Amino acid sequence: DSWDLATSVGATATMVAAARAAASRRADPVINDPFAEPLVRAVGLDLFTRVATGEADFADIDGGVGFPRMTDTFAARAVFYDQFFADAGEAGVRQVVIVASGLDARPYRLSWPAGTTVYEVDQPEVIEFKTATLSKLGAIPTAEHRAVGIDLREDWPTALQAAGFDSGQPTAWLAEGVLIGFLPPEAEVRLLDNITALSAGGSRFAADYGTVAGQSEAAQEQNRTMTEIWRKHGLDLDISELAYPGEHTDVAAHLQAHGWDTIRSVLSELFAAAGLAPLEEDDEQKVPADSIGFVRATRRPPATMRAVQRPEEEPPDNQGL
């Protein structure tokens, strides 16, 4: 239940930042995150530092048994969410909340419309570390930036409002890498319901999620294999212990039932949208690449709340971490 950016769930945030750094180093990058590498360096995990600096590659490290094309996967995810924020800005949304922001540097690297306020919510130690590291780099936020240091298991809505958040204004919410098993099901529902309660009509929400965490034999085998491989590279991280096993919240369906219009996408669609080579299933890949769903949602105005509809696509049965 406790962690930092070098251990447990926090290390996965560093892993994702390392992937963004690696993707940014490519000759024709689909993303440009100049802050990812220095943030990973500051955390100090050797394996991820070598990936971020180009000395190692995830594909060579995990032998194809972990995430499919890991660097491309997180690059495609970053592009998807960057576009989500761009679309929200074009629609006139000027209030943004990034939940469990980790090493996300979007308040510094995206071009936000004038008048935008970006709130980041994460554990105080994470917020302090990232803010201090970026300050040393001379990084300046590209929007009004307000960091809210609080554990999501505490009363974060009150802390967010105390920082100036206005629930009467449309908001663009992002929960990247949060709803894929890292929270128990009841905490997932509580998070979504808190966001809904704080969202005016026209608000937007985006997240990745899965309905079953680490339960299938394929997922368990994948997690065991990745844990063994990473330990050989000096990273003592038991992936199987990170997620709460069993059934989890169907995020798209839950939102649809609580006043949101939802669109569900899968990873292969994100690859296509980012202009990356098609994601093909590999015999070595134990868990389907499209086992995690991506949802974008728009809050319906109260006067137009209508009968519950299912999201466009049913989520798959199994997923890995």
C-alpha positions as CSV (number, residue, x, y, z in Angstrom):
1,D,0.0,0.0,0.0
2,S,3.0,2.3,0.2
3,W,5.5,3.0,-2.6
4,D,7.8,5.5,-4.2
5,L,9.0,6.0,-7.8
6,A,11.7,3.4,-7.4
7,T,9.5,0.6,-5.9
8,S,6.2,-1.2,-6.3
9,V,3.6,0.7,-8.4
10,G,5.8,3.8,-8.4
11,A,8.4,1.9,-10.4
12,T,5.9,1.4,-13.2
13,A,5.5,5.2,-13.6
14,T,9.3,5.3,-14.0
15,M,9.1,2.5,-16.6
16,V,6.5,4.4,-18.6
17,A,8.6,7.6,-18.5
18,A,11.6,5.5,-19.7
19,A,9.6,4.3,-22.6
20,R,8.6,7.9,-23.5
21,A,12.2,8.9,-23.3
22,A,13.2,6.1,-25.6
23,A,10.4,7.0,-28.0
24,S,11.5,10.6,-28.0
25,R,15.1,9.6,-29.0
26,R,14.0,8.0,-32.3
27,A,14.8,9.5,-35.7
28,D,11.1,10.2,-36.5
29,P,9.4,10.3,-33.0
30,V,5.7,10.3,-32.6
31,I,6.1,12.1,-29.3
32,N,8.6,14.6,-27.9
33,D,9.0,14.4,-24.1
34,P,12.3,16.2,-23.3
35,F,11.6,15.8,-19.5
36,A,11.2,12.0,-19.4
37,E,14.9,11.2,-19.5
38,P,16.1,13.6,-16.8
39,L,13.2,12.5,-14.6
40,V,14.1,8.8,-15.0
41,R,17.8,9.6,-14.3
42,A,16.8,11.4,-11.1
43,V,14.8,8.4,-9.9
44,G,18.0,6.3,-10.2
45,L,16.8,2.9,-11.3
46,D,19.7,1.6,-13.4
47,L,17.6,-0.5,-15.8
48,F,15.2,2.2,-16.7
49,T,17.9,4.8,-16.9
50,R,19.7,2.7,-19.5
51,V,16.5,2.4,-21.5
52,A,15.8,6.2,-21.2
53,T,19.3,7.0,-22.4
54,G,19.3,4.6,-25.3
55,E,21.8,2.2,-23.8
56,A,19.2,-0.6,-23.6
57,D,16.0,-1.5,-25.3
58,F,12.9,-3.0,-23.7
59,A,12.6,-5.4,-26.7
60,D,16.0,-6.9,-25.9
61,I,15.4,-7.0,-22.2
62,D,12.1,-8.8,-22.0
63,G,12.5,-11.0,-25.1
64,G,9.1,-10.2,-26.3
65,V,7.3,-11.9,-23.4
66,G,6.3,-8.7,-21.7
67,F,4.3,-5.8,-23.1
68,P,4.1,-6.0,-26.9
69,R,6.5,-3.4,-28.3
70,M,6.7,-1.7,-25.0
71,T,8.2,1.6,-26.2
72,D,5.7,1.9,-29.0
73,T,2.9,1.0,-26.6
74,F,3.5,3.8,-24.2
75,A,4.3,6.2,-27.1
76,A,1.0,5.4,-28.7
77,R,-0.8,5.9,-25.3
78,A,0.9,9.2,-24.8
79,V,-0.2,10.4,-28.3
80,F,-3.8,9.3,-27.6
81,Y,-3.9,11.3,-24.3
82,D,-2.1,14.3,-25.8
83,Q,-4.8,14.4,-28.5
84,F,-7.5,14.0,-25.9
85,F,-6.3,17.2,-24.2
86,A,-5.9,19.0,-27.6
87,D,-9.5,18.2,-28.5
88,A,-10.7,19.3,-25.0
89,G,-8.9,22.6,-25.5
90,E,-10.4,23.1,-28.9
91,A,-13.8,22.6,-27.3
92,G,-13.2,25.4,-24.9
93,V,-12.3,23.3,-21.8
94,R,-9.8,25.3,-19.6
95,Q,-9.6,23.2,-16.5
96,V,-7.6,20.0,-16.4
97,V,-7.0,17.4,-13.7
98,I,-4.4,14.7,-14.1
99,V,-5.0,12.0,-11.5
100,A,-2.0,10.0,-10.1
101,S,0.2,12.0,-12.4
102,G,3.5,10.2,-11.6
103,L,6.2,11.4,-13.9
104,D,3.8,12.9,-16.4
105,A,5.3,16.3,-17.6
106,R,2.3,17.4,-19.6
107,P,1.9,20.6,-17.6
108,Y,5.3,21.5,-19.0
109,R,5.5,20.0,-22.4
110,L,2.0,20.5,-24.0
111,S,0.9,23.8,-25.6
112,W,-2.1,24.7,-23.5
113,P,-4.7,27.3,-24.6
114,A,-4.5,30.6,-22.8
115,G,-6.4,30.6,-19.5
116,T,-5.9,26.9,-18.8
117,T,-5.3,25.7,-15.3
118,V,-3.7,22.2,-14.9
119,Y,-4.1,20.4,-11.6
120,E,-1.9,17.4,-10.7
121,V,-3.0,15.0,-8.0
122,D,-0.6,12.5,-6.5
123,Q,1.2,11.5,-3.4
124,P,3.0,14.4,-1.7
125,E,6.5,12.7,-2.1
126,V,5.9,12.2,-5.9
127,I,4.7,15.8,-6.4
128,E,7.7,17.2,-4.4
129,F,10.2,15.0,-6.3
130,K,8.9,15.9,-9.8
131,T,8.5,19.6,-9.0
132,A,12.0,19.9,-7.6
133,T,13.6,17.9,-10.4
134,L,11.9,20.0,-13.1
135,S,12.7,23.2,-11.3
136,K,16.4,22.3,-11.3
137,L,16.1,21.8,-15.1
138,G,14.7,25.3,-15.4
139,A,11.4,23.9,-16.7
140,I,8.4,26.3,-16.7
141,P,4.8,25.2,-16.9
142,T,3.0,26.1,-20.1
143,A,-0.3,26.7,-18.2
144,E,-1.3,27.8,-14.7
145,H,0.0,24.8,-12.7
146,R,-1.3,23.7,-9.3
147,A,0.0,20.5,-7.7
148,V,-2.2,18.8,-5.1
149,G,-0.1,16.4,-2.9
150,I,-2.5,13.8,-1.4
151,D,-3.1,10.1,-1.5
152,L,-6.1,9.1,-3.6
153,R,-7.4,7.1,-0.7
154,E,-7.8,10.3,1.3
155,D,-10.2,13.2,0.7
156,W,-8.6,14.4,-2.5
157,P,-11.8,16.1,-3.9
158,T,-11.7,18.5,-0.9
159,A,-8.0,19.1,-1.4
160,L,-8.5,19.7,-5.1
161,Q,-11.2,22.3,-4.5
162,A,-9.1,24.0,-1.8
163,A,-6.4,24.4,-4.5
164,G,-8.9,26.4,-6.6
165,F,-10.7,23.7,-8.6
166,D,-14.2,24.9,-9.8
167,S,-16.7,22.1,-10.2
168,G,-19.0,24.4,-12.0
169,Q,-16.6,24.6,-15.0
170,P,-16.1,21.8,-17.6
171,T,-13.0,19.8,-16.8
172,A,-10.7,17.4,-18.8
173,W,-9.8,14.5,-16.5
174,L,-7.0,12.0,-17.1
175,A,-6.5,8.8,-15.2
176,E,-3.6,7.3,-17.1
177,G,-2.4,3.9,-15.9
178,V,-4.5,4.1,-12.8
179,L,-7.4,1.8,-13.5
180,I,-5.6,-1.3,-14.7
181,G,-5.7,-3.2,-11.5
182,F,-3.6,-1.0,-9.2
183,L,-6.7,-0.1,-7.1
184,P,-9.2,-2.5,-5.5
185,P,-12.5,-2.5,-7.3
186,E,-14.3,-0.5,-4.6
187,A,-11.6,2.2,-4.9
188,E,-12.0,2.3,-8.7
189,V,-15.7,3.0,-8.3
190,R,-15.2,5.6,-5.7
191,L,-12.6,7.4,-7.9
192,L,-15.0,7.4,-10.9
193,D,-17.9,8.5,-8.8
194,N,-15.9,11.4,-7.2
195,I,-14.9,12.5,-10.7
196,T,-18.5,12.4,-11.8
197,A,-19.6,14.4,-8.9
198,L,-17.1,17.1,-9.6
199,S,-17.8,17.2,-13.4
200,A,-20.0,19.9,-15.0
201,G,-21.8,19.2,-18.2
202,G,-19.3,19.1,-21.1
203,S,-16.5,17.7,-19.0
204,R,-14.3,15.1,-20.5
205,F,-12.6,12.0,-19.1
206,A,-10.0,9.6,-20.5
207,A,-8.4,6.4,-19.0
208,D,-7.1,3.0,-19.8
209,Y,-8.6,0.0,-17.9
210,G,-9.2,-3.7,-17.8
211,T,-11.9,-5.7,-16.2
212,V,-9.8,-8.7,-15.0
213,A,-6.3,-8.1,-13.5
214,G,-3.7,-10.8,-13.4
215,Q,-6.3,-13.6,-13.1
216,S,-5.8,-15.7,-16.2
217,E,-3.1,-18.3,-16.3
218,A,-1.6,-16.5,-19.3
219,A,-1.4,-13.3,-17.4
220,Q,0.2,-15.0,-14.4
221,E,2.8,-16.7,-16.6
222,Q,3.6,-13.4,-18.3
223,N,4.0,-11.7,-14.9
224,R,6.3,-14.4,-13.6
225,T,8.4,-14.4,-16.7
226,M,8.8,-10.6,-16.7
227,T,9.7,-10.6,-13.0
228,E,12.4,-13.2,-13.5
229,I,13.9,-11.3,-16.5
230,W,13.9,-7.9,-14.8
231,R,15.5,-9.4,-11.7
232,K,18.3,-10.6,-13.9
233,H,18.8,-7.0,-15.0
234,G,18.9,-5.7,-11.4
235,L,15.3,-4.7,-10.9
236,D,13.7,-6.4,-7.9
237,L,10.1,-5.9,-8.8
238,D,7.5,-8.6,-8.5
239,I,4.9,-7.6,-11.0
240,S,2.4,-10.1,-9.8
241,E,2.1,-8.2,-6.5
242,L,1.3,-4.9,-8.0
243,A,-2.3,-5.5,-9.1
244,Y,-5.3,-6.5,-7.0
245,P,-6.4,-9.8,-8.6
246,G,-9.9,-10.6,-9.8
247,E,-12.6,-8.7,-11.5
248,H,-12.4,-5.0,-11.8
249,T,-14.6,-2.1,-12.9
250,D,-15.8,-1.9,-16.5
251,V,-15.0,1.8,-16.7
252,A,-16.8,2.6,-19.9
253,A,-20.0,0.8,-18.8
254,H,-19.8,2.5,-15.4
255,L,-19.4,6.0,-16.9
256,Q,-22.2,5.3,-19.5
257,A,-24.5,4.4,-16.6
258,H,-23.7,7.6,-14.7
259,G,-24.2,10.4,-17.2
260,W,-21.4,10.1,-19.6
261,D,-21.2,9.3,-23.4
262,T,-18.3,6.9,-23.9
263,I,-16.2,5.8,-26.8
264,R,-13.9,2.7,-26.3
265,S,-10.7,2.0,-28.2
266,V,-8.1,-0.7,-28.1
267,L,-4.3,-0.5,-28.4
268,S,-4.2,-1.5,-32.1
269,E,-6.3,1.5,-32.9
270,L,-4.0,3.7,-30.9
271,F,-1.0,2.4,-32.9
272,A,-2.8,3.3,-36.2
273,A,-3.8,6.8,-34.9
274,A,-0.1,7.5,-33.9
275,G,1.1,6.3,-37.3
276,L,3.0,3.4,-35.9
277,A,3.4,0.1,-37.7
278,P,0.5,-2.3,-37.1
279,L,0.6,-4.2,-33.8
280,E,0.5,-7.9,-34.6
281,E,0.0,-10.8,-32.2
282,D,3.1,-12.7,-31.5
283,D,3.3,-16.4,-30.5
284,E,5.5,-15.3,-27.6
285,Q,2.8,-12.8,-26.4
286,K,0.8,-14.7,-23.8
287,V,-1.8,-12.0,-23.1
288,P,-3.6,-10.3,-26.1
289,A,-2.2,-6.8,-26.8
290,D,-5.8,-5.4,-27.0
291,S,-6.7,-6.8,-23.5
292,I,-6.6,-3.2,-22.0
293,G,-9.3,-0.8,-23.2
294,F,-9.1,2.9,-23.6
295,V,-12.1,5.1,-22.9
296,R,-12.9,8.7,-23.8
297,A,-16.1,10.1,-22.3
298,T,-18.0,13.4,-22.3
299,R,-20.3,14.4,-19.5
300,R,-23.9,14.9,-20.5
301,P,-25.6,18.0,-19.3
302,P,-28.1,17.2,-16.6
303,A,-31.1,18.1,-18.8
304,T,-30.1,15.5,-21.4
305,M,-29.4,12.5,-19.2
306,R,-30.9,9.6,-21.0
307,A,-31.3,5.9,-20.8
308,V,-28.2,3.9,-20.2
309,Q,-26.5,2.5,-23.2
310,R,-23.6,0.1,-23.5
311,P,-20.3,1.4,-24.8
312,E,-19.4,0.8,-28.4
313,E,-17.5,-2.3,-27.7
314,E,-17.5,-4.9,-24.9
315,P,-14.2,-5.2,-23.0
316,P,-12.3,-8.4,-23.4
317,D,-12.3,-11.2,-20.8
318,N,-8.6,-11.2,-19.7
319,Q,-5.7,-8.9,-19.3
320,G,-2.2,-8.8,-17.9
321,L,-0.8,-6.0,-15.8
